[in-house]
Amino acid sequence: MNLFGFGTYAGLKTSDEKARQTRSLFTEALRQARRFRKEEDGVLIIFALFIFVLMLLIGGMAVDFMRFETTRMKIQNTVDRAVLAAASLNQTRPPADVVQDYFDKAGMGAFLDTVTVDQSLNHRTVTAKANATINTFFLHMSGINTLTAVTGGTAEERVSNVEISLVLDISGSMGRASSATGGPKIDLLRDAAEDFVDSVLKDDSKDKISLSLISYSAQVNAGPDIFNQLNVVGSYIPDTHDYSHCIEFEPSDFNDTALDLSKTYRQGQHFSPYRYFDSDGTITYPNCPKRDHDRILALSQDKSALKDIIDDLEPEANTAIHMGMKWATALLDPSTRPIVDGLIGMNKVENVFSGRPVDYDDNDTIKVIVLMTDGENVNTLRLKSRWYDNVADYDFWNTRRVPWSSRYLFYKYTARQADAMLDSICSAAKAKGITVYTVGFEVQNHGANVMRQCATSPSHFFRVEGLEISEAFQAIANQINRLRLIQ
């Protein structure tokens, strides 16, 4: 054996071994790769880290949005307060300055964008817009670097045309002491009603608001100027008397707010079953009021004249709330426009109120009744026809008390019937869109329920005692002159 041949064999053997080793290593590598591919250890840790980062991002976004909404609400509240103050017709400063002042004092002066003012003789509208740019803490990671809060608001005060009927109870019980103050209830009513007149008849509402004053007890004294424009005959004969000027309404008249100028009405009887007479022997407190200050004062804006009448009101007779309410609706109903024109011709109503009462669908006019009582309806007395059927009878009962006897007197209708008529006329008023406020002044539960039913809604009824009557009248005046946020 030569050395060359041995060496060649040995070299071939070494190469085969290396090939086998390489194949073995490759096989092991494939096996390890397959094992690694199937291995699941550590996967939850990666997922948990992902969820944690996501929660941090969402929480950060919530912080940014909370900061944004807090800032937006502060700006909106400032806008609302600012435009309300600036829109007031009693505000003498420039409206834009008022709005800016509100923002400055709130530390938000830089946020105010624009202020727009629209005003005329009887209205002012103020619109303000504001915005603020808020830098984000976390949202910038998603590409949102800022959030912009845009706010705005509009407030308006408008002195619309307003027609008001103020209806005051002057029945005998108003002369009694208030259960709350001890003083006469009529004194509290005078103060409350006079303050009401001052509150609704302001300089900036001149020629816009008319107020009809109606006082009532067992009847309403229309006064000769209105009475003589109606078709009226005496109680049971054509002749009328001049002692007072009341109209007798029948139950059907309370189904409608209008006065029927084509109808013939009966004149109210002038008598008294009470012991009240003037020094000349004539009735002081008759069934139908007779004094000048008992008469209706129609469509006035003369505060002095209205308050003079209110100051002279005196308690008398009993209570017929439905009679006061009927006249209240009539003086808001377009059917009485010819009567108002007649009063204008007599210089009893100002020319500026020509065309009133306006139609119910006039969008520029609000019609309001404020009805007050301290009691409830009672049975209504009248003289029997045989004792009141000629001029001599009219004169006779003007100076003599009627005996409380069924021989002379009868009930024209009961308290329950009077309540039904009141309910009918209140319903008719509300159906025509008239806003009805009612005030029950130290009333019992029955009277309170009747007045609450008459009002436009339970919130339009005020049950009060003592000095609260002034608060009620002031609250009603404030609602009539309300300043409203319209946007």
C-alpha positions in Angstrom: 0.0 0.0 0.0 1.5 3.3 -1.0 1.2 6.4 0.9 -0.6 8.2 -1.9 -3.5 5.7 -2.1 -4.1 5.8 1.6 -4.2 9.5 1.7 -6.8 9.8 -1.0 -9.2 7.4 0.8 -8.9 9.3 4.1 -9.7 12.6 2.4 -13.0 11.2 0.9 -14.1 9.9 4.2 -13.7 13.2 5.9 -15.9 15.0 3.3 -18.7 12.5 3.8 -18.7 13.1 7.5 -18.8 16.8 7.0 -21.8 16.5 4.6 -23.6 14.4 7.2 -22.9 16.9 9.9 -24.2 19.8 7.7 -27.4 17.9 7.0 -27.8 17.2 10.7 -27.4 20.8 11.6 -29.8 22.0 8.9 -32.4 19.4 10.1 -32.0 20.6 13.7 -32.4 24.3 12.6 -35.7 23.4 10.8 -36.9 21.6 13.9 -36.1 24.5 16.1 -37.8 27.0 13.7 -40.9 24.9 13.7 -40.9 24.8 17.5 -40.4 28.6 17.8 -43.2 29.1 15.4 -45.5 27.2 17.7 -44.3 28.7 21.0 -46.9 31.1 22.8 -45.0 32.0 25.9 -44.8 35.9 26.4 -47.7 36.9 24.0 -50.0 38.2 26.8 -47.3 40.6 28.0 -47.1 42.2 24.7 -50.9 42.5 24.5 -51.1 44.0 28.0 -48.6 46.6 27.1 -50.6 47.5 24.1 -53.9 47.9 26.1 -52.1 49.9 28.8 -50.8 52.4 26.2 -54.3 52.6 24.6 -55.9 53.3 28.0 -53.5 56.1 28.6 -54.3 57.6 25.3 -58.1 57.4 25.8 -57.8 58.8 29.3 -55.7 61.7 28.0 -58.3 62.4 25.3 -61.0 62.5 27.9 -59.0 65.1 29.9 -58.7 67.2 26.8 -62.4 67.0 26.0 -63.3 67.8 29.6 -61.1 70.9 29.6 -62.7 71.9 26.3 -66.3 71.5 27.5 -65.6 73.3 30.8 -64.2 76.3 29.0 -67.1 76.2 26.5 -69.7 76.3 29.2 -68.0 79.2 31.0 -68.0 81.2 27.8 -71.6 80.3 27.0 -72.8 81.3 30.5 -71.0 84.6 30.1 -72.6 85.2 26.7 -76.0 84.5 28.1 -75.6 86.9 31.1 -74.0 89.6 28.9 -76.7 89.7 26.2 -79.5 89.6 28.7 -78.1 92.7 30.4 -77.3 94.5 27.2 -80.7 93.9 25.7 -82.6 95.6 28.5 -84.3 98.7 27.3 -83.5 100.3 30.6 -79.8 99.9 29.9 -78.4 103.3 29.0 -74.8 102.2 28.1 -74.0 101.0 24.6 -75.0 97.3 24.4 -71.6 96.3 22.9 -69.8 97.9 25.8 -72.0 96.0 28.3 -71.2 92.7 26.7 -67.5 93.5 26.6 -67.6 94.5 30.3 -69.1 91.1 31.2 -66.4 89.2 29.4 -63.6 91.4 30.9 -64.8 90.9 34.4 -65.1 87.1 33.8 -61.4 87.1 32.6 -62.5 86.1 29.1 -62.2 89.4 27.2 -60.0 88.0 24.6 -62.6 85.3 23.7 -65.3 87.8 22.6 -65.6 87.8 18.8 -68.5 89.9 17.6 -71.5 91.8 19.1 -74.5 92.7 16.9 -77.2 95.1 18.0 -80.6 95.6 16.4 -82.9 98.1 18.0 -85.8 100.5 17.4 -88.2 102.5 19.5 -89.8 99.5 21.1 -87.3 96.7 21.0 -83.6 95.8 21.3 -81.9 92.6 20.2 -78.3 91.8 21.1 -76.4 88.9 19.6 -72.9 88.0 20.8 -70.4 85.4 19.5 -67.3 84.2 21.2 -64.7 81.5 20.6 -61.6 80.1 22.4 -58.7 77.9 21.1 -57.6 75.3 23.6 -54.2 73.5 23.2 -54.5 69.7 23.7 -52.3 67.7 26.0 -52.9 64.3 24.6 -54.9 64.6 21.4 -51.8 66.0 19.6 -50.5 62.5 19.5 -53.3 61.7 17.1 -52.7 64.8 15.1 -55.2 67.1 16.9 -53.2 70.0 18.3 -56.1 72.4 19.3 -59.8 72.4 20.0 -62.0 75.5 19.2 -65.0 76.3 21.5 -67.5 78.4 19.5 -70.5 79.9 21.4 -73.1 82.5 20.9 -76.5 83.8 22.1 -79.2 86.3 21.4 -81.4 88.1 23.9 -84.3 90.4 23.1 -86.5 92.8 25.0 -89.5 94.0 23.0 -92.2 96.3 24.2 -95.0 94.8 22.2 -98.4 96.4 22.1 -100.2 95.3 25.2 -103.9 95.6 26.1 -104.6 95.0 29.8 -107.8 94.7 31.8 -107.2 95.2 35.5 -110.2 93.9 37.5 -110.4 94.8 41.2 -112.8 93.5 43.9 -114.3 96.3 45.9 -117.0 94.3 47.7 -117.8 95.0 51.3 -115.4 92.4 52.6 -112.5 94.4 51.3 -113.2 96.8 54.2 -112.4 94.2 56.7 -109.0 93.8 58.4 -106.4 91.6 56.8 -105.7 88.4 58.7 -102.0 89.0 58.1 -101.5 92.7 58.8 -104.6 93.8 60.8 -105.1 96.8 58.5 -108.0 97.1 56.0 -107.5 94.9 52.9 -108.6 97.8 50.7 -105.5 99.7 51.7 -103.2 96.8 50.7 -105.0 96.5 47.4 -104.6 100.2 46.6 -100.9 100.0 47.2 -100.5 96.9 45.1 -102.6 98.1 42.2 -100.9 101.5 42.1 -97.5 99.8 42.0 -98.7 97.6 39.2 -99.7 100.7 37.2 -96.3 102.2 37.7 -94.6 98.9 36.7 -96.4 98.3 33.4 -96.8 101.9 32.2 -93.2 103.0 31.7 -91.8 105.8 29.6 -90.3 103.3 27.1 -93.7 101.7 26.6 -95.6 105.0 25.8 -98.4 104.5 23.3 -97.8 100.7 23.4 -99.7 99.7 26.5 -103.3 100.5 27.3 -104.9 99.7 30.6 -108.6 99.4 31.4 -109.5 99.7 35.1 -112.6 97.8 36.1 -113.8 97.7 39.7 -116.7 95.4 40.7 -118.8 94.4 43.6 -122.3 93.1 43.0 -122.2 94.9 39.6 -119.9 97.0 37.4 -120.6 100.6 36.8 -119.8 101.1 33.1 -120.2 104.9 33.3 -122.4 107.0 31.1 -119.9 107.3 28.3 -119.9 103.6 27.6 -123.5 103.0 28.8 -125.0 105.5 26.3 -123.3 103.9 23.4 -125.2 100.6 24.1 -128.8 99.7 23.4 -130.2 99.8 26.9 -133.7 99.9 28.3 -134.9 100.2 31.9 -135.3 97.1 34.0 -138.9 96.4 33.0 -139.9 99.5 30.9 -138.1 101.5 28.2 -137.2 104.3 30.6 -133.7 104.3 32.2 -132.5 106.1 35.3 -129.4 108.2 35.8 -128.5 107.0 39.3 -125.9 104.5 38.0 -124.9 102.8 34.8 -124.9 99.0 35.1 -125.8 96.4 32.5 -127.6 93.2 33.3 -126.0 90.2 31.5 -127.7 86.9 31.0 -126.0 83.5 31.2 -125.6 83.3 27.5 -123.6 86.5 27.4 -120.8 84.7 29.3 -120.2 82.3 26.5 -118.4 84.9 24.5 -115.9 87.7 25.1 -117.8 90.2 22.9 -120.3 92.8 23.6 -123.2 92.5 21.1 -123.8 96.1 20.0 -127.0 95.0 18.1 -128.5 93.6 21.3 -130.8 95.4 23.7 -129.5 95.1 27.3 -131.4 95.8 30.5 -130.2 98.4 32.9 -129.1 97.3 36.3 -131.4 98.1 39.2 -130.3 100.8 41.7 -131.2 99.7 45.2 -129.7 98.5 48.5 -130.8 96.1 51.2 -128.2 97.6 53.5 -128.4 100.6 55.8 -126.0 102.9 54.0 -127.1 106.3 52.9 -125.6 109.7 52.1 -126.4 112.8 54.1 -129.0 113.7 51.5 -130.7 110.4 52.0 -129.6 108.7 48.8 -127.9 105.3 48.7 -124.3 105.2 49.5 -123.5 101.5 48.7 -126.1 100.4 46.2 -126.4 97.1 44.3 -125.0 99.0 41.3 -122.1 101.4 42.1 -122.8 105.0 41.4 -119.8 107.1 42.3 -117.5 108.6 39.6 -114.5 106.5 40.8 -116.6 103.3 40.5 -116.8 103.8 36.7 -114.8 101.9 34.2 -111.7 103.8 32.9 -111.1 102.4 29.5 -107.9 102.1 27.5 -105.8 104.6 29.5 -102.0 105.1 29.8 -102.5 108.0 32.2 -100.8 106.8 35.4 -102.1 109.7 37.4 -105.7 109.2 36.4 -105.5 105.5 37.0 -103.9 105.9 40.4 -106.4 108.6 41.5 -109.2 106.2 40.9 -107.5 103.4 42.6 -106.8 105.6 45.6 -110.5 106.5 45.9 -111.9 102.9 45.7 -114.1 102.0 48.7 -115.7 98.7 49.7 -119.4 98.2 49.0 -122.1 95.6 48.4 -121.3 91.9 47.7 -119.3 89.9 45.2 -120.0 89.1 41.6 -116.7 88.1 40.1 -118.2 87.0 36.8 -119.5 90.6 36.1 -116.0 92.1 36.4 -114.6 89.3 34.2 -117.2 89.9 31.5 -116.3 93.6 31.2 -112.6 92.7 31.3 -113.0 90.5 28.2 -115.3 93.0 26.5 -112.7 95.7 26.7 -110.2 93.4 25.0 -112.6 92.2 22.3 -112.6 93.9 18.8 -116.4 94.1 19.1 -116.0 97.1 21.4 -113.9 99.0 18.9 -116.8 101.3 17.9 -117.3 102.2 21.6 -113.6 103.0 21.9 -113.8 105.2 18.8 -116.7 107.0 20.5 -114.7 107.5 23.6 -111.9 108.9 21.4 -114.4 111.3 19.9 -115.3 112.5 23.4 -111.6 112.9 24.3 -111.9 110.2 26.9 -109.4 107.9 25.2 -106.2 109.0 23.4 -106.1 109.0 19.6 -103.1 106.7 19.6 -105.4 103.9 20.7 -107.6 104.2 17.7 -108.2 100.7 16.2 -108.2 99.1 19.6 -109.0 96.5 20.8 -107.1 95.0 18.0 -108.0 91.7 16.4 -107.0 88.5 18.3 -104.6 87.4 15.5 -102.5 90.6 15.7 -99.1 89.1 16.4 -97.8 92.4 17.7 -100.3 92.7 20.5 -100.6 90.8 23.8 -104.0 90.8 25.6 -103.9 90.3 29.4 -106.5 90.2 32.2 -105.5 90.5 35.9 -108.5 89.5 38.0 -108.4 89.9 41.7 -110.9 88.9 44.5 -110.8 88.5 48.2 -113.8 86.1 48.3 -116.1 84.2 46.1 -119.4 84.6 44.3 -122.6 84.8 46.3 -126.3 84.6 45.6 -127.4 87.6 43.5 -130.3 89.6 44.7 -132.7 91.7 42.6 -136.0 93.5 43.3 -139.1 91.8 42.0 -140.5 93.4 38.9 -143.7 94.7 40.6 -141.4 96.9 42.8 -139.3 98.2 40.0 -141.4 98.8 36.9 -141.7 102.6 36.6 -139.7 105.8 37.1 -141.4 106.5 40.5 -140.0 103.2 41.7 -136.5 104.1 40.5 -136.7 107.3 42.6 -138.3 105.6 45.6 -135.6 103.0 46.1 -132.8 105.6 45.6 -133.6 106.9 49.1 -134.9 103.8 50.9 -133.5 100.5 52.0 -135.2 97.5 50.5 -136.4 95.2 53.3 -134.8 91.8 53.5 -138.0 89.9 52.5 -139.0 87.6 49.8 -141.9 89.9 49.2 -139.5 92.4 47.6 -136.3 90.5 46.7 -135.5 87.3 44.8 -132.3 85.5 43.8 -131.6 86.2 40.1 -129.0 83.4 40.2 -127.2 81.4 42.9 -123.5 81.4 43.8 -123.1 78.1 42.0 -124.6 79.6 38.8 -122.4 82.6 39.1 -119.4 80.3 39.3 -120.5 78.5 36.2 -120.8 81.9 34.4 -117.4 82.9 35.6 -116.0 79.6 34.3 -117.6 80.1 30.9 -116.3 83.6 30.4 -112.8 82.6 31.6 -112.8 79.7 29.1 -114.0 82.0 26.3 -111.1 84.4 27.1 -108.5 81.7 27.1 -109.8 80.3 23.9 -109.2 83.7 22.3 -105.6 83.7 23.4 -106.1 86.2 26.3 -103.6 85.6 29.1 -105.5 85.5 32.4 -103.8 86.1 35.7 -105.8 85.7 38.9 -105.1 86.7 42.4 -106.9 85.2 45.4 -106.4 87.6 48.3 -107.0 85.8 51.6 -109.6 83.6 50.0 -111.0 80.3 51.3 -110.4 77.0 49.5 -113.5 77.3 47.3 -112.6 80.8 46.1 -109.0 79.7 45.5 -110.1 76.7 43.4 -112.5 78.9 41.3 -109.8 81.5 40.6 -107.2 78.8 39.9 -109.6 77.3 37.3 -110.1 80.7 35.7 -106.4 81.4 35.2 -104.5 80.5 32.1 -102.6 77.9 34.1 -102.1 77.1 37.8 -98.8 79.1 37.6 -100.9 82.1 36.6 -102.8 82.0 39.9 -101.5 83.7 43.0 -103.0 82.9 46.4 -101.7 85.5 48.8 -102.1 87.1 52.2 -101.3 90.5 53.6 -98.4 92.3 51.9 -98.0 89.3 49.5 -100.6 90.9 47.3 -98.0 93.5 46.3 -95.6 90.8 45.5 -98.1 89.0 43.3 -99.0 92.2 41.3 -95.3 92.9 40.9 -94.6 89.4 39.7 -97.4 89.7 37.1 -96.1 93.1 36.0 -92.6 91.6 35.6 -94.0 88.8 33.5 -95.9 91.2 31.3 -92.6 93.2 30.8 -90.6 90.0 30.7 -87.1 89.9 29.3 -86.7 86.6 27.5 -83.7 84.7 26.2 -84.9 83.7 22.7 -81.9 81.6 21.6 
